[in-house]
Amino acid sequence: MPRLHTTEEVIANAKKLCDIVKGVKVGLPGMDLIVFPEYSTMGIMYDRDEMFNTACQVPGTLTHMFGEACKEAGVWGVFSLTGEQHE
C-alpha cells in the first residue's frame, strides 16, 4: 500500500495504475474488468490535514485519468478513491 503525502504523488501513482490497466490488458487480452484494492490510489493517510489536502473531486482529474485508461484498454475498472472533497 503506498504512503503518499502530496497531490503530485497521488497523481504520479494514478499514472502508474493507468499503466497497469493497459499493461495487464496486453497480457490478458480477454480481461474485461480490473479491480484495484482499497487505498491503492491515495495510499493510507494517517494525517487528517494531508488527507484533505490530497482529496479528489468526483468527477475530476483522477476519475478522468482512470476513465481514459479503461477506454483505451477496453475494460471496466474499479478504483479506490479515498478522501473525496465533498463526501
Biopython code that builds the backbone (N, CA, C, O; Angstrom):
import numpy as np
from Bio.PDB.StructureBuilder import StructureBuilder

atoms = [
    (1, "MET", "N", (0.853, -1.166, 0.000)),
    (1, "MET", "CA", (0.000, 0.000, 0.000)),
    (1, "MET", "C", (0.902, 1.233, 0.000)),
    (1, "MET", "O", (1.813, 1.337, 0.822)),
    (2, "PRO", "N", (0.655, 2.150, -0.905)),
    (2, "PRO", "CA", (1.508, 3.337, -0.962)),
    (2, "PRO", "C", (1.288, 4.264, 0.230)),
    (2, "PRO", "O", (0.207, 4.298, 0.817)),
    (3, "ARG", "N", (2.307, 4.995, 0.565)),
    (3, "ARG", "CA", (2.221, 6.040, 1.598)),
    (3, "ARG", "C", (2.568, 7.344, 0.899)),
    (3, "ARG", "O", (3.741, 7.673, 0.723)),
    (4, "LEU", "N", (1.533, 8.087, 0.500)),
    (4, "LEU", "CA", (1.694, 9.306, -0.293)),
    (4, "LEU", "C", (1.381, 10.518, 0.573)),
    (4, "LEU", "O", (0.603, 10.429, 1.523)),
    (5, "HIS", "N", (1.995, 11.655, 0.240)),
    (5, "HIS", "CA", (1.853, 12.836, 1.087)),
    (5, "HIS", "C", (1.369, 14.079, 0.349)),
    (5, "HIS", "O", (0.916, 15.032, 0.983)),
    (6, "THR", "N", (1.456, 14.087, -0.973)),
    (6, "THR", "CA", (1.097, 15.281, -1.739)),
    (6, "THR", "C", (0.207, 14.912, -2.916)),
    (6, "THR", "O", (0.146, 13.752, -3.322)),
    (7, "THR", "N", (-0.474, 15.897, -3.453)),
    (7, "THR", "CA", (-1.303, 15.688, -4.633)),
    (7, "THR", "C", (-0.458, 15.212, -5.806)),
    (7, "THR", "O", (-0.895, 14.367, -6.587)),
    (8, "GLU", "N", (0.737, 15.746, -5.930)),
    (8, "GLU", "CA", (1.631, 15.336, -7.023)),
    (8, "GLU", "C", (1.965, 13.855, -6.914)),
    (8, "GLU", "O", (2.019, 13.159, -7.928)),
    (9, "GLU", "N", (2.189, 13.362, -5.701)),
    (9, "GLU", "CA", (2.480, 11.938, -5.514)),
    (9, "GLU", "C", (1.254, 11.082, -5.841)),
    (9, "GLU", "O", (1.387, 9.997, -6.407)),
    (10, "VAL", "N", (0.075, 11.564, -5.487)),
    (10, "VAL", "CA", (-1.153, 10.835, -5.802)),
    (10, "VAL", "C", (-1.340, 10.752, -7.318)),
    (10, "VAL", "O", (-1.670, 9.688, -7.841)),
    (11, "ILE", "N", (-1.135, 11.851, -8.020)),
    (11, "ILE", "CA", (-1.270, 11.867, -9.481)),
    (11, "ILE", "C", (-0.252, 10.923, -10.122)),
    (11, "ILE", "O", (-0.590, 10.171, -11.036)),
    (12, "ALA", "N", (0.992, 10.961, -9.643)),
    (12, "ALA", "CA", (2.026, 10.069, -10.180)),
    (12, "ALA", "C", (1.646, 8.607, -9.950)),
    (12, "ALA", "O", (1.859, 7.767, -10.824)),
    (13, "ASN", "N", (1.092, 8.302, -8.790)),
    (13, "ASN", "CA", (0.660, 6.939, -8.501)),
    (13, "ASN", "C", (-0.508, 6.541, -9.399)),
    (13, "ASN", "O", (-0.564, 5.410, -9.882)),
    (14, "ALA", "N", (-1.433, 7.461, -9.623)),
    (14, "ALA", "CA", (-2.570, 7.180, -10.505)),
    (14, "ALA", "C", (-2.089, 6.892, -11.931)),
    (14, "ALA", "O", (-2.654, 6.037, -12.615)),
    (15, "LYS", "N", (-1.057, 7.596, -12.377)),
    (15, "LYS", "CA", (-0.492, 7.328, -13.708)),
    (15, "LYS", "C", (0.052, 5.904, -13.774)),
    (15, "LYS", "O", (-0.099, 5.227, -14.791)),
    (16, "LYS", "N", (0.689, 5.444, -12.684)),
    (16, "LYS", "CA", (1.191, 4.069, -12.637)),
    (16, "LYS", "C", (0.036, 3.080, -12.719)),
    (16, "LYS", "O", (0.131, 2.062, -13.404)),
    (17, "LEU", "N", (-1.061, 3.382, -12.015)),
    (17, "LEU", "CA", (-2.224, 2.498, -12.067)),
    (17, "LEU", "C", (-2.804, 2.448, -13.482)),
    (17, "LEU", "O", (-3.230, 1.388, -13.940)),
    (18, "CYS", "N", (-2.820, 3.572, -14.162)),
    (18, "CYS", "CA", (-3.292, 3.602, -15.552)),
    (18, "CYS", "C", (-2.399, 2.744, -16.440)),
    (18, "CYS", "O", (-2.890, 2.029, -17.313)),
    (19, "ASP", "N", (-1.092, 2.816, -16.218)),
    (19, "ASP", "CA", (-0.166, 1.970, -16.980)),
    (19, "ASP", "C", (-0.412, 0.491, -16.688)),
    (19, "ASP", "O", (-0.313, -0.349, -17.582)),
    (20, "ILE", "N", (-0.734, 0.177, -15.425)),
    (20, "ILE", "CA", (-1.035, -1.203, -15.051)),
    (20, "ILE", "C", (-2.274, -1.688, -15.798)),
    (20, "ILE", "O", (-2.292, -2.806, -16.312)),
    (21, "VAL", "N", (-3.300, -0.857, -15.858)),
    (21, "VAL", "CA", (-4.529, -1.233, -16.572)),
    (21, "VAL", "C", (-4.189, -1.628, -18.000)),
    (21, "VAL", "O", (-4.603, -2.684, -18.478)),
    (22, "LYS", "N", (-3.436, -0.778, -18.674)),
    (22, "LYS", "CA", (-3.114, -1.034, -20.083)),
    (22, "LYS", "C", (-2.178, -2.226, -20.239)),
    (22, "LYS", "O", (-2.321, -3.011, -21.176)),
    (23, "GLY", "N", (-1.221, -2.365, -19.326)),
    (23, "GLY", "CA", (-0.277, -3.479, -19.399)),
    (23, "GLY", "C", (-0.918, -4.819, -19.126)),
    (23, "GLY", "O", (-0.615, -5.803, -19.800)),
    (24, "VAL", "N", (-1.804, -4.870, -18.142)),
    (24, "VAL", "CA", (-2.481, -6.123, -17.830)),
    (24, "VAL", "C", (-3.355, -6.555, -19.014)),
    (24, "VAL", "O", (-3.450, -7.742, -19.323)),
    (25, "LYS", "N", (-3.979, -5.595, -19.658)),
    (25, "LYS", "CA", (-4.825, -5.917, -20.818)),
    (25, "LYS", "C", (-3.990, -6.541, -21.940)),
    (25, "LYS", "O", (-4.462, -7.437, -22.640)),
    (26, "VAL", "N", (-2.763, -6.074, -22.109)),
    (26, "VAL", "CA", (-1.886, -6.657, -23.125)),
    (26, "VAL", "C", (-1.609, -8.116, -22.787)),
    (26, "VAL", "O", (-1.652, -8.983, -23.660)),
    (27, "GLY", "N", (-1.325, -8.381, -21.516)),
    (27, "GLY", "CA", (-1.019, -9.747, -21.094)),
    (27, "GLY", "C", (-2.229, -10.651, -21.003)),
    (27, "GLY", "O", (-2.123, -11.864, -21.178)),
    (28, "LEU", "N", (-3.390, -10.054, -20.727)),
    (28, "LEU", "CA", (-4.642, -10.809, -20.614)),
    (28, "LEU", "C", (-5.690, -10.176, -21.534)),
    (28, "LEU", "O", (-6.597, -9.496, -21.054)),
    (29, "PRO", "N", (-5.579, -10.390, -22.829)),
    (29, "PRO", "CA", (-6.461, -9.698, -23.774)),
    (29, "PRO", "C", (-7.949, -9.975, -23.572)),
    (29, "PRO", "O", (-8.780, -9.189, -24.027)),
    (30, "GLY", "N", (-8.303, -11.057, -22.911)),
    (30, "GLY", "CA", (-9.706, -11.363, -22.666)),
    (30, "GLY", "C", (-10.273, -10.691, -21.429)),
    (30, "GLY", "O", (-11.468, -10.801, -21.156)),
    (31, "MET", "N", (-9.429, -9.997, -20.678)),
    (31, "MET", "CA", (-9.882, -9.340, -19.453)),
    (31, "MET", "C", (-10.861, -8.221, -19.787)),
    (31, "MET", "O", (-10.631, -7.437, -20.708)),
    (32, "ASP", "N", (-11.951, -8.155, -19.035)),
    (32, "ASP", "CA", (-12.888, -7.048, -19.247)),
    (32, "ASP", "C", (-13.166, -6.254, -17.974)),
    (32, "ASP", "O", (-13.903, -5.269, -18.015)),
    (33, "LEU", "N", (-12.586, -6.668, -16.839)),
    (33, "LEU", "CA", (-12.769, -5.954, -15.580)),
    (33, "LEU", "C", (-11.490, -6.033, -14.774)),
    (33, "LEU", "O", (-10.902, -7.104, -14.623)),
    (34, "ILE", "N", (-11.059, -4.881, -14.253)),
    (34, "ILE", "CA", (-9.903, -4.843, -13.361)),
    (34, "ILE", "C", (-10.327, -4.108, -12.090)),
    (34, "ILE", "O", (-10.952, -3.049, -12.145)),
    (35, "VAL", "N", (-9.972, -4.692, -10.947)),
    (35, "VAL", "CA", (-10.363, -4.137, -9.656)),
    (35, "VAL", "C", (-9.092, -3.886, -8.836)),
    (35, "VAL", "O", (-8.274, -4.785, -8.646)),
    (36, "PHE", "N", (-8.946, -2.664, -8.362)),
    (36, "PHE", "CA", (-7.800, -2.314, -7.529)),
    (36, "PHE", "C", (-8.222, -2.299, -6.062)),
    (36, "PHE", "O", (-9.359, -1.944, -5.751)),
    (37, "PRO", "N", (-7.331, -2.676, -5.171)),
    (37, "PRO", "CA", (-7.693, -2.757, -3.753)),
    (37, "PRO", "C", (-7.823, -1.386, -3.087)),
    (37, "PRO", "O", (-7.377, -0.361, -3.603)),
    (38, "GLU", "N", (-8.450, -1.424, -1.927)),
    (38, "GLU", "CA", (-8.622, -0.219, -1.123)),
    (38, "GLU", "C", (-7.269, 0.454, -0.882)),
    (38, "GLU", "O", (-6.262, -0.220, -0.666)),
    (39, "TYR", "N", (-7.255, 1.767, -0.921)),
    (39, "TYR", "CA", (-6.081, 2.614, -0.690)),
    (39, "TYR", "C", (-5.045, 2.554, -1.810)),
    (39, "TYR", "O", (-3.981, 3.157, -1.674)),
    (40, "SER", "N", (-5.312, 1.856, -2.902)),
    (40, "SER", "CA", (-4.302, 1.725, -3.955)),
    (40, "SER", "C", (-4.023, 3.038, -4.674)),
    (40, "SER", "O", (-2.925, 3.220, -5.199)),
    (41, "THR", "N", (-4.969, 3.945, -4.712)),
    (41, "THR", "CA", (-4.772, 5.215, -5.407)),
    (41, "THR", "C", (-4.157, 6.272, -4.499)),
    (41, "THR", "O", (-3.114, 6.843, -4.819)),
    (42, "MET", "N", (-4.798, 6.529, -3.376)),
    (42, "MET", "CA", (-4.395, 7.625, -2.496)),
    (42, "MET", "C", (-3.396, 7.177, -1.422)),
    (42, "MET", "O", (-2.744, 8.004, -0.783)),
    (43, "GLY", "N", (-3.289, 5.887, -1.238)),
    (43, "GLY", "CA", (-2.483, 5.384, -0.136)),
    (43, "GLY", "C", (-3.237, 5.568, 1.178)),
    (43, "GLY", "O", (-4.376, 6.036, 1.203)),
    (44, "ILE", "N", (-2.588, 5.197, 2.238)),
    (44, "ILE", "CA", (-3.205, 5.358, 3.557)),
    (44, "ILE", "C", (-2.766, 6.705, 4.109)),
    (44, "ILE", "O", (-1.582, 7.040, 4.086)),
    (45, "MET", "N", (-3.707, 7.457, 4.594)),
    (45, "MET", "CA", (-3.420, 8.797, 5.128)),
    (45, "MET", "C", (-3.736, 8.810, 6.611)),
    (45, "MET", "O", (-4.899, 8.743, 7.010)),
    (46, "TYR", "N", (-2.711, 8.897, 7.413)),
    (46, "TYR", "CA", (-2.900, 8.947, 8.855)),
    (46, "TYR", "C", (-3.092, 10.381, 9.351)),
    (46, "TYR", "O", (-3.583, 10.605, 10.457)),
    (47, "ASP", "N", (-2.704, 11.330, 8.532)),
    (47, "ASP", "CA", (-2.786, 12.737, 8.904)),
    (47, "ASP", "C", (-4.040, 13.355, 8.278)),
    (47, "ASP", "O", (-4.198, 13.344, 7.057)),
    (48, "ARG", "N", (-4.924, 13.891, 9.114)),
    (48, "ARG", "CA", (-6.197, 14.452, 8.641)),
    (48, "ARG", "C", (-5.978, 15.585, 7.638)),
    (48, "ARG", "O", (-6.642, 15.622, 6.602)),
    (49, "ASP", "N", (-5.064, 16.502, 7.928)),
    (49, "ASP", "CA", (-4.801, 17.618, 7.011)),
    (49, "ASP", "C", (-4.269, 17.119, 5.676)),
    (49, "ASP", "O", (-4.661, 17.619, 4.621)),
    (50, "GLU", "N", (-3.379, 16.136, 5.720)),
    (50, "GLU", "CA", (-2.845, 15.553, 4.491)),
    (50, "GLU", "C", (-3.968, 14.946, 3.658)),
    (50, "GLU", "O", (-4.002, 15.099, 2.437)),
    (51, "MET", "N", (-4.891, 14.255, 4.335)),
    (51, "MET", "CA", (-5.999, 13.628, 3.634)),
    (51, "MET", "C", (-6.841, 14.678, 2.903)),
    (51, "MET", "O", (-7.190, 14.494, 1.736)),
    (52, "PHE", "N", (-7.164, 15.769, 3.584)),
    (52, "PHE", "CA", (-7.986, 16.798, 2.942)),
    (52, "PHE", "C", (-7.204, 17.549, 1.866)),
    (52, "PHE", "O", (-7.786, 17.980, 0.871)),
    (53, "ASN", "N", (-5.902, 17.709, 2.050)),
    (53, "ASN", "CA", (-5.085, 18.396, 1.045)),
    (53, "ASN", "C", (-4.942, 17.582, -0.239)),
    (53, "ASN", "O", (-4.760, 18.152, -1.314)),
    (54, "THR", "N", (-5.023, 16.265, -0.137)),
    (54, "THR", "CA", (-4.873, 15.406, -1.319)),
    (54, "THR", "C", (-6.202, 14.842, -1.800)),
    (54, "THR", "O", (-6.233, 14.047, -2.739)),
    (55, "ALA", "N", (-7.295, 15.242, -1.172)),
    (55, "ALA", "CA", (-8.621, 14.729, -1.552)),
    (55, "ALA", "C", (-8.935, 15.082, -3.006)),
    (55, "ALA", "O", (-8.496, 16.107, -3.529)),
    (56, "CYS", "N", (-9.700, 14.209, -3.634)),
    (56, "CYS", "CA", (-10.033, 14.421, -5.046)),
    (56, "CYS", "C", (-11.472, 14.897, -5.194)),
    (56, "CYS", "O", (-12.250, 14.899, -4.240)),
    (57, "GLN", "N", (-11.797, 15.291, -6.393)),
    (57, "GLN", "CA", (-13.165, 15.630, -6.749)),
    (57, "GLN", "C", (-13.698, 14.563, -7.694)),
    (57, "GLN", "O", (-12.961, 14.023, -8.518)),
    (58, "VAL", "N", (-14.978, 14.267, -7.566)),
    (58, "VAL", "CA", (-15.632, 13.288, -8.433)),
    (58, "VAL", "C", (-16.805, 13.974, -9.108)),
    (58, "VAL", "O", (-17.747, 14.364, -8.418)),
    (59, "PRO", "N", (-16.793, 14.141, -10.437)),
    (59, "PRO", "CA", (-15.713, 13.809, -11.353)),
    (59, "PRO", "C", (-14.550, 14.791, -11.205)),
    (59, "PRO", "O", (-14.717, 15.903, -10.704)),
    (60, "GLY", "N", (-13.391, 14.364, -11.644)),
    (60, "GLY", "CA", (-12.206, 15.205, -11.536)),
    (60, "GLY", "C", (-11.020, 14.580, -12.244)),
    (60, "GLY", "O", (-11.176, 13.690, -13.080)),
    (61, "THR", "N", (-9.843, 15.051, -11.903)),
    (61, "THR", "CA", (-8.613, 14.622, -12.572)),
    (61, "THR", "C", (-8.420, 13.113, -12.519)),
    (61, "THR", "O", (-8.147, 12.484, -13.541)),
    (62, "LEU", "N", (-8.562, 12.529, -11.329)),
    (62, "LEU", "CA", (-8.319, 11.091, -11.197)),
    (62, "LEU", "C", (-9.360, 10.265, -11.944)),
    (62, "LEU", "O", (-9.015, 9.306, -12.635)),
    (63, "THR", "N", (-10.621, 10.630, -11.810)),
    (63, "THR", "CA", (-11.651, 9.853, -12.499)),
    (63, "THR", "C", (-11.494, 9.974, -14.018)),
    (63, "THR", "O", (-11.769, 9.022, -14.750)),
    (64, "HIS", "N", (-11.058, 11.126, -14.483)),
    (64, "HIS", "CA", (-10.803, 11.302, -15.918)),
    (64, "HIS", "C", (-9.644, 10.406, -16.364)),
    (64, "HIS", "O", (-9.738, 9.727, -17.387)),
    (65, "MET", "N", (-8.561, 10.409, -15.598)),
    (65, "MET", "CA", (-7.397, 9.576, -15.940)),
    (65, "MET", "C", (-7.782, 8.098, -16.005)),
    (65, "MET", "O", (-7.439, 7.399, -16.959)),
    (66, "PHE", "N", (-8.496, 7.633, -14.987)),
    (66, "PHE", "CA", (-8.878, 6.225, -14.940)),
    (66, "PHE", "C", (-9.850, 5.880, -16.066)),
    (66, "PHE", "O", (-9.753, 4.811, -16.669)),
    (67, "GLY", "N", (-10.777, 6.776, -16.343)),
    (67, "GLY", "CA", (-11.726, 6.546, -17.425)),
    (67, "GLY", "C", (-11.035, 6.424, -18.773)),
    (67, "GLY", "O", (-11.356, 5.542, -19.569)),
    (68, "GLU", "N", (-10.091, 7.309, -19.021)),
    (68, "GLU", "CA", (-9.361, 7.274, -20.295)),
    (68, "GLU", "C", (-8.538, 6.002, -20.425)),
    (68, "GLU", "O", (-8.492, 5.403, -21.499)),
    (69, "ALA", "N", (-7.886, 5.580, -19.343)),
    (69, "ALA", "CA", (-7.085, 4.349, -19.385)),
    (69, "ALA", "C", (-7.970, 3.143, -19.667)),
    (69, "ALA", "O", (-7.606, 2.263, -20.447)),
    (70, "CYS", "N", (-9.136, 3.107, -19.026)),
    (70, "CYS", "CA", (-10.059, 1.984, -19.241)),
    (70, "CYS", "C", (-10.621, 1.987, -20.663)),
    (70, "CYS", "O", (-10.754, 0.933, -21.285)),
    (71, "LYS", "N", (-10.947, 3.168, -21.170)),
    (71, "LYS", "CA", (-11.431, 3.254, -22.554)),
    (71, "LYS", "C", (-10.367, 2.761, -23.526)),
    (71, "LYS", "O", (-10.653, 1.992, -24.444)),
    (72, "GLU", "N", (-9.130, 3.218, -23.307)),
    (72, "GLU", "CA", (-8.032, 2.821, -24.195)),
    (72, "GLU", "C", (-7.810, 1.305, -24.164)),
    (72, "GLU", "O", (-7.554, 0.680, -25.193)),
    (73, "ALA", "N", (-7.913, 0.729, -22.958)),
    (73, "ALA", "CA", (-7.687, -0.711, -22.816)),
    (73, "ALA", "C", (-8.930, -1.539, -23.142)),
    (73, "ALA", "O", (-8.830, -2.749, -23.349)),
    (74, "GLY", "N", (-10.094, -0.899, -23.188)),
    (74, "GLY", "CA", (-11.328, -1.629, -23.460)),
    (74, "GLY", "C", (-11.777, -2.485, -22.286)),
    (74, "GLY", "O", (-12.242, -3.611, -22.464)),
    (75, "VAL", "N", (-11.631, -1.936, -21.076)),
    (75, "VAL", "CA", (-12.026, -2.668, -19.871)),
    (75, "VAL", "C", (-12.849, -1.767, -18.954)),
    (75, "VAL", "O", (-12.862, -0.545, -19.098)),
    (76, "TRP", "N", (-13.529, -2.401, -18.018)),
    (76, "TRP", "CA", (-14.163, -1.703, -16.912)),
    (76, "TRP", "C", (-13.165, -1.701, -15.761)),
    (76, "TRP", "O", (-12.391, -2.646, -15.608)),
    (77, "GLY", "N", (-13.179, -0.648, -14.955)),
    (77, "GLY", "CA", (-12.246, -0.575, -13.833)),
    (77, "GLY", "C", (-12.936, -0.137, -12.556)),
    (77, "GLY", "O", (-13.865, 0.670, -12.578)),
    (78, "VAL", "N", (-12.468, -0.680, -11.443)),
    (78, "VAL", "CA", (-12.920, -0.275, -10.117)),
    (78, "VAL", "C", (-11.688, 0.235, -9.380)),
    (78, "VAL", "O", (-10.704, -0.486, -9.213)),
    (79, "PHE", "N", (-11.759, 1.496, -8.941)),
    (79, "PHE", "CA", (-10.615, 2.149, -8.320)),
    (79, "PHE", "C", (-10.998, 2.670, -6.939)),
    (79, "PHE", "O", (-12.152, 3.022, -6.691)),
    (80, "SER", "N", (-10.027, 2.712, -6.059)),
    (80, "SER", "CA", (-10.248, 3.219, -4.707)),
    (80, "SER", "C", (-9.929, 4.705, -4.662)),
    (80, "SER", "O", (-8.795, 5.107, -4.922)),
    (81, "LEU", "N", (-10.917, 5.514, -4.335)),
    (81, "LEU", "CA", (-10.709, 6.951, -4.150)),
    (81, "LEU", "C", (-11.120, 7.286, -2.733)),
    (81, "LEU", "O", (-12.303, 7.238, -2.395)),
    (82, "THR", "N", (-10.154, 7.623, -1.909)),
    (82, "THR", "CA", (-10.451, 7.978, -0.525)),
    (82, "THR", "C", (-10.304, 9.482, -0.362)),
    (82, "THR", "O", (-9.543, 10.129, -1.080)),
    (83, "GLY", "N", (-11.035, 10.016, 0.580)),
    (83, "GLY", "CA", (-10.907, 11.430, 0.883)),
    (83, "GLY", "C", (-11.559, 12.349, -0.121)),
    (83, "GLY", "O", (-11.075, 13.460, -0.337)),
    (84, "GLU", "N", (-12.646, 11.920, -0.743)),
    (84, "GLU", "CA", (-13.342, 12.775, -1.700)),
    (84, "GLU", "C", (-13.736, 14.087, -1.016)),
    (84, "GLU", "O", (-14.211, 14.069, 0.119)),
    (85, "GLN", "N", (-13.546, 15.203, -1.681)),
    (85, "GLN", "CA", (-13.698, 16.531, -1.078)),
    (85, "GLN", "C", (-15.097, 16.842, -0.588)),
    (85, "GLN", "O", (-15.255, 17.642, 0.334)),
    (86, "HIS", "N", (-16.109, 16.240, -1.171)),
    (86, "HIS", "CA", (-17.479, 16.623, -0.837)),
    (86, "HIS", "C", (-18.309, 15.429, -0.408)),
    (86, "HIS", "O", (-19.424, 15.239, -0.894)),
    (87, "GLU", "N", (-17.770, 14.614, 0.509)),
    (87, "GLU", "CA", (-18.488, 13.419, 0.960)),
    (87, "GLU", "C", (-19.815, 13.785, 1.568)),
    (87, "GLU", "O", (-20.558, 12.905, 2.004)),
]
sb = StructureBuilder()
sb.init_structure("model")
sb.init_model(0)
sb.init_chain("A")
sb.init_seg("    ")
for serial, (resi, resn, name, xyz) in enumerate(atoms, 1):
    if name == "N":
        sb.init_residue(resn, " ", resi, " ")
    sb.init_atom(name, np.array(xyz, "f"), 0.0, 1.0, " ", f" {name:<3s}", serial, name[0])
structure = sb.get_structure()
